[in-house]
Amino acid sequence: MASRPLSLVRCPLGHQRKCFFQKHVTETVDPRAIVGVPVVEKAGSAPAIYVAIRDLRGLITLVQMGVLEIHPWGSRAAMWIDPTR
C-alpha cells in the first residue's frame, strides 16, 4: 500500500454509525504520516490531492482516523497513470 493513491472508508464513530468515503487529503491529516499524490481527475483541471502513505506510521495514522476499509490503486504514486510500472 505504500506510495499508492488510496480510497478510504472512514467510520470515526464506529461501524454502526455514519461512515463516509474519503480520497482527498484534508488540512486535518498529519503531514508526517499522510502524503499527497496529485491526480488529474478531469482533463484541463487542477490536480486533486489524493491520500497516500509511506510506511507503518501512515497505516497507524489511518487506523487512528477511524479508517475501516483501505482501497489502494494498482499503480504507485510516481506512475499513477500506468499501473503496470
C-alpha positions in Angstrom: 0.0 0.0 0.0 2.9 2.3 0.5 3.2 5.1 -2.2 -0.1 4.3 -3.8 -3.1 6.6 -4.0 -5.7 5.3 -1.5 -9.5 5.5 -1.3 -10.7 5.2 2.3 -13.9 4.3 4.1 -13.9 6.1 7.4 -16.1 5.4 10.4 -14.7 7.6 13.2 -17.6 6.9 15.5 -17.6 3.1 14.8 -19.1 0.9 12.1 -22.6 1.2 13.4 -22.6 5.0 13.0 -22.4 7.1 9.9 -19.3 6.2 7.7 -18.0 8.2 4.7 -15.7 7.8 1.7 -12.5 9.8 1.5 -9.9 10.0 -1.2 -8.6 13.6 -0.9 -6.1 14.9 1.6 -7.5 17.5 4.1 -5.9 20.0 6.3 -6.6 17.8 9.4 -4.3 14.9 8.5 -0.8 14.6 9.9 1.7 15.6 7.1 4.4 13.4 8.7 2.3 10.3 8.1 -0.1 11.0 5.3 1.3 12.3 2.0 -0.5 13.7 -1.0 -0.5 12.4 -4.6 -1.6 14.8 -7.3 -4.1 13.2 -9.6 -5.8 14.9 -12.6 -9.4 13.9 -12.3 -10.7 15.8 -15.3 -8.7 16.9 -18.3 -7.8 20.6 -18.1 -8.5 20.8 -14.3 -6.0 21.3 -11.5 -4.9 18.0 -9.9 -6.7 16.8 -6.8 -4.5 15.6 -3.9 -5.2 12.0 -3.1 -4.3 10.3 0.2 -1.2 8.1 0.3 1.1 6.6 3.0 4.8 5.9 3.0 5.2 3.4 5.9 3.8 1.8 9.0 3.4 5.2 10.7 1.0 6.2 7.9 -1.0 3.0 8.3 -1.3 3.5 12.0 -2.5 7.1 11.4 -5.2 5.7 9.1 -6.4 3.4 11.9 -6.4 6.3 14.3 -8.6 8.2 11.8 -11.2 5.5 12.0 -10.5 4.0 8.6 -12.1 0.6 8.3 -11.5 0.0 4.6 -8.4 0.8 2.6 -8.6 0.5 -1.2 -5.2 1.0 -2.8 -4.8 1.8 -6.5 -3.0 -0.7 -8.7 -0.4 1.9 -9.5 2.2 3.7 -7.5 2.2 7.5 -6.9 5.1 8.2 -9.2 3.4 6.5 -12.2 -0.3 6.6 -11.2 -1.5 6.7 -14.8 0.3 3.4 -15.6 -0.4 0.5 -13.2 2.0 -1.8 -15.0 5.1 0.0 -13.6 
